[in-house]
Amino acid sequence: GVIGALLTFSLSGLTVFLTVLSIAAVSTSGNMRAGGAYFLISRTLGVEAGGSIGLVFFAANSVGITFYLVALAEEVDSLVGGTGDPWMIKAYASGSLLLLLLVSMVGASLFTKLNLVVLAAMVISIIAAIVSFLMGTAESPGYTGPSLDTLSNNLLFDYGTDDQGKPMDFFAVLIIVFPAMTGIMAGANMSGDLKSPGESIGKGTLWAVFIAITVYFCLIVVIGASVERDTLQNNLNIMQDVCFWSPLIAIGLIASTVSSALGNLVGSGRILQALARDELFPFLFPFKWGTQKGDEPIPATLFAWAIAQACIFIGSLDAVAAIISGFFLLVYWAVNASCLLMRLASAPNFRPKFRFFSWHTALAGAIACLVLLFLSSAVYASVAVVVVFGLFIYVGYTADNTDWGDVTQALLFHQVRKYLLRLDERRLHPKNWRPSLLLCVQDPSTRESLHLIDFANNLKKGGLYVIGHV
């Protein structure tokens, strides 16, 4: 129904919007370097959280390429009059992936230029679709033209079943729709290639989210008011059937999937390169290399390509899709948690130029991510959490002591100061009394001083003990 679709995109859009506010705040607070969300999280929450979240974020982006290219391959197969043969779908997807790999090997400059062409194709396609639904005269079965009666019939919830006959519900649909929102990290993943990443990432991503949500809402209302419910549930090509020139819709779909897949491929390589250069996982050492011109992460991009190619041959990825969505939600949660903790700790290095956020928005974003994560699928959410927690423990035990100035020390200082100020000598009960010792010695290294230091240490009984060298 129209209401269900609007609620689905509203909830997804709100979660993404709150996360973008946190991204804008953290990215404008300091020197933003290559690695995107991984860099933000690792330099805020610490090496363990950064390493674990960064690795699953790379995996999510790499596997996500497959979903975009399978959609592209199915559309190409339909255009050439194919029968939907699985091996032909895999062939089209593999060929498309190879072309995208060649583009990504050239570098960020070609990626940017190609995206301008893709953007133009998508804009033309969207305008053509909306105009066709509003003013179309196509005699496609189920198309009524704009009608309040049609809108009224499509307004309320009416969930069907999936391909296996399993009943669908609001959250089952939400977890399918949510990957459409995961492109918000595309700009952040290119942080190392932007001239002013701190300023560009926040503003650019906010505009992208606003425009995307507006387009989604317009299409939902226009299509819901023009096509009967049965047709919407059974005809996946209704936009092409109604459009005054159906190839425009196909071009738009191809442009959309190419843009998303290429963004994931380029971003995955840069995330993996940043992980390898921080030396958190020894087995990632070969992926730290970059070209002399532009520092293009060729080995890392090739590895992301290999993962996507393997997933294309696997076939059904329904279970993996739910886990990947869980990984994305955990990344968004970590970004919101980073912003929240930096604000609550009053860290002196947290001075964001972006002002349209607060700890309330960061907390709301973090809660929304966790709620969506577990309501969509508790089983797959648990798998995602266990994987991240296992990587967290691994990094904690194996990584070298790295001081990135994360928020841990700021939080400890903030809490210790708060509780010290709450101590009141007037309310101190004799049962809780502890000695506070100040020992002044001239030379702490002499035998006499050492005995005195040890004696005073035995007296303190858990109290405060300060040694002064005078």
Disulfide bonds with the S-S distance in Angstrom:
none
